[in-house]
Amino acid sequence: MAIPEIQPSELAEFRTRFPNLVLLDVREADEREVSVLPNDVHIPLGMIASKFGELDPNAPTVVYCRSGARSARVAGFLLDSGFKQVWNLARGINAYAVEVDPSLKPY
């Protein structure tokens, strides 16, 4: 299954289009000390299988990580688990930092 992606430059428009958009950060806690997107939900990759029930499967959800690989896996898992609208943030928060918000630090 192809995982739907959004480009970093599209995230602001997604937030406008979907007021109830969930930003799901699947990185480890120490990575969040480097950079984080505001108003996100943090569930590390290793805890997704036990904690994804805390998320609304009907809410539009953008999953992100450092470079897009872990978040693509989680996006696929959520879609397979019955979530309706899930996207992977292409190339992750590092691409977002470079392309959209230079106040964030890539790592």
N, C-alpha and C positions, 0 to 999 in steps of 0.2 A: 504494500500500500504506500502510495506517495504521501508524504507528510506535508500538509499545507504550510507555507512559510509566508511571513511578512518581512519586508525589508525594514531596517532601522528607521529609514526616513518616513515610513508609513505608520509608525507607532502613535504619533500624536493624532493623526487622523482617525486611527482605530479607537483611541480613547474618546474622541468626540462622537464617533458613530455608535460606539457601544458604551454608554455611561456606566454600565455594570461590569465592564471589562475586568477580568482577574489577570494580574501579572504574576506568574508563578516562577519564582527563582528556585532552581534545583541545585544550586552550588552549595558548597560546604560553608559553614559559618565563618571560617577565616577568610574566605574569598569576599564575603560581604563587607569585611573591614576595608577592602580596597575600593570598592565601588558598589553602588546599589541603586536601583530605580525606585523612586518614591511610590509609596502606597502599594507595595507588592505583598505577596504571601510567600513565606519561605518554608519549603519542605525539601530538604536535601534528597538527592537521587536515591540514596540508600534507604530512605524512609517512605518513599512514594507508595510502595505496595501496601504498607500498613496505614498510611494516613490519607490516601486520596479520597476516602469517604468523607473527609472533612470539607471537600470542595463541592460546589454546586455543578452537577453535570450538565445543567442547562445554561449556565453562564458562559459567555464567550471568554475564552482563556488563551492568553499568549504565554508560552513557556520560554524561559531564557536561562542561559548559563554563560560561561566565559566565551565559548566560540561557536556554540550551536549544536555540538555533537550530543552531549548528554540531554539537552532539552529536546532534541529530535526524538531520542529514544522515549522520553517521558511523554511527549505529545502523541506518539504512536500508541503507547500503553493506554493513555487516557481515551483515545479514540476507540481502541479495542475494548475498553471498559464501558462504553456507552456514552461518553461525552459527545455532545452535539457539535460544538464549534471550538476547535482547537487549532492554534497556529504555533509554529516554531519561529522564534526571532532569528532570522538568518544571520549567521556569523556572530551571534551572541552580543553580550554587553560590550565587548571590546570594539566591535564594529559600530555599535551605537555611540560609544564614547568618541570614536574618531570621526564619524559621519554626522552626528547630531548634537552631541553635548560634550564639548571639549573640557568642561569642568570635571567630568569623570575621568578617572585614571585607568588606562588600559594596563593589563598585566600579562 
